[in-house]
Amino acid sequence: MKTDPQTEIEIIGILRQFAEAYSDRDIDWLMSFFAEDQDVVFIGPGVDEKCIGQDEIEEQLTREWAETENAHFEIGWIMVSGCDNVAWVAADIVGSATIGKEQVLVNGRLTAVLEKRVDKWFWTQGHFSLPVTAE
């Protein structure tokens, strides 16, 4: 169900702030987007990138930053749906990073579930994937 315009504006703003915090490598700001629930989950494209709880999410982000330089991404197409205090999002992501001496470009997909608690939206689930391409 398509959400109301105000919720859509808020969620798009959060996604863009999330991308900025990631690019700035600001772990405190980035972690503030995630709910502090034990079952908050973020799944990345790697076989070992299933993170449950804030500690595991923070470890994954710290590892990504240690393995890259200049990693950043931007949000492209976004669709926001929702009901009451829950929103679910699908988005395209375009990013790049330097790994060693190689510049890597990434076209990915993001899905997320956010919950509004009092006056703030928190990520409760997130999933980043890389589409399979024909070679």
C-alpha positions as CSV (number, residue, x, y, z in Angstrom):
1,M,0.0,0.0,0.0
2,K,1.4,3.3,-1.0
3,T,2.1,5.5,2.0
4,D,1.1,9.1,2.6
5,P,3.3,11.9,1.1
6,Q,4.7,13.1,4.4
7,T,5.9,9.5,5.4
8,E,7.4,9.2,1.9
9,I,9.4,12.4,2.4
10,E,10.6,11.4,5.8
11,I,11.7,7.9,4.6
12,I,13.5,9.3,1.5
13,G,15.3,11.8,3.8
14,I,16.4,9.0,6.1
15,L,17.7,6.9,3.2
16,R,19.7,9.9,2.0
17,Q,21.1,10.6,5.5
18,F,22.0,6.9,5.8
19,A,24.0,7.1,2.6
20,E,25.7,10.2,3.8
21,A,26.6,8.7,7.2
22,Y,28.0,5.6,5.4
23,S,30.1,7.7,3.0
24,D,31.3,9.8,6.0
25,R,32.2,6.6,7.9
26,D,30.4,8.0,10.9
27,I,29.6,4.8,12.8
28,D,27.7,6.5,15.6
29,W,25.4,8.4,13.2
30,L,25.0,5.3,11.1
31,M,24.1,3.1,14.0
32,S,21.5,5.7,15.2
33,F,19.3,4.7,12.3
34,F,19.0,1.1,13.5
35,A,16.5,0.0,16.2
36,E,18.2,-1.2,19.3
37,D,16.2,-4.5,19.3
38,Q,17.9,-7.8,19.6
39,D,16.4,-9.0,16.3
40,V,17.2,-6.0,14.2
41,V,18.7,-7.5,11.0
42,F,20.8,-6.4,8.1
43,I,21.8,-8.8,5.3
44,G,24.5,-7.9,2.8
45,P,25.5,-9.7,-0.5
46,G,28.3,-11.7,1.0
47,V,27.9,-15.2,2.3
48,D,28.9,-14.1,5.8
49,E,26.9,-10.8,5.8
50,K,23.9,-11.8,7.9
51,C,24.0,-9.4,10.9
52,I,21.5,-9.7,13.8
53,G,21.7,-7.1,16.5
54,Q,23.5,-3.8,16.6
55,D,26.8,-5.3,17.5
56,E,27.0,-7.5,14.4
57,I,25.8,-4.7,12.2
58,E,28.5,-2.4,13.6
59,E,31.2,-5.1,13.1
60,Q,30.1,-5.6,9.5
61,L,30.3,-1.9,8.7
62,T,33.6,-1.5,10.4
63,R,35.0,-4.4,8.4
64,E,33.7,-3.0,5.1
65,W,35.4,0.3,5.9
66,A,38.7,-1.4,6.8
67,E,38.6,-3.2,3.4
68,T,37.8,-0.1,1.3
69,E,38.7,3.5,0.7
70,N,36.3,6.2,-0.5
71,A,33.3,3.9,-0.2
72,H,30.1,5.7,-0.9
73,F,26.7,5.2,-2.4
74,E,23.7,7.2,-3.6
75,I,20.1,6.2,-3.6
76,G,18.4,6.1,-7.0
77,W,14.9,5.0,-7.7
78,I,12.9,4.6,-4.4
79,M,9.5,3.2,-3.7
80,V,8.0,3.7,-0.2
81,S,4.9,1.8,1.0
82,G,3.5,1.5,4.5
83,C,0.8,1.3,7.0
84,D,0.4,3.1,10.3
85,N,3.9,3.3,11.9
86,V,5.6,0.8,9.6
87,A,7.2,1.6,6.2
88,W,8.8,-0.7,3.7
89,V,11.2,0.5,1.1
90,A,12.7,-0.8,-2.2
91,A,15.5,1.2,-3.8
92,D,18.3,1.1,-6.3
93,I,21.8,2.0,-5.1
94,V,24.7,3.2,-7.1
95,G,28.0,3.1,-5.3
96,S,31.8,3.0,-5.6
97,A,34.8,2.2,-3.5
98,T,38.5,1.8,-3.9
99,I,39.7,-1.7,-3.0
100,G,43.5,-1.9,-3.1
101,K,44.3,0.0,-6.3
102,E,41.1,-0.8,-8.1
103,Q,38.0,1.4,-8.3
104,V,34.9,-0.8,-8.0
105,L,31.5,0.4,-9.2
106,V,28.4,-1.2,-7.7
107,N,24.8,-1.2,-8.8
108,G,22.7,-2.8,-6.1
109,R,19.3,-3.1,-4.6
110,L,18.1,-2.3,-1.1
111,T,15.0,-3.3,0.7
112,A,14.2,-2.2,4.3
113,V,11.5,-2.1,6.9
114,L,11.4,0.9,9.2
115,E,9.2,1.5,12.2
116,K,8.3,4.9,13.6
117,R,8.7,5.0,17.4
118,V,7.5,8.2,19.0
119,D,8.7,10.7,16.4
120,K,11.6,8.9,14.8
121,W,11.9,6.2,12.2
122,F,14.2,3.2,12.9
123,W,15.5,0.5,10.6
124,T,14.3,-2.9,11.8
125,Q,15.4,-4.9,8.7
126,G,17.6,-4.2,5.8
127,H,18.8,-6.2,2.8
128,F,21.4,-5.2,0.2
129,S,21.9,-7.3,-2.8
130,L,23.7,-7.3,-6.1
131,P,21.6,-8.4,-9.2
132,V,23.0,-11.3,-11.2
133,T,24.2,-10.1,-14.6
134,A,24.7,-12.2,-17.7
135,E,28.4,-12.4,-18.8
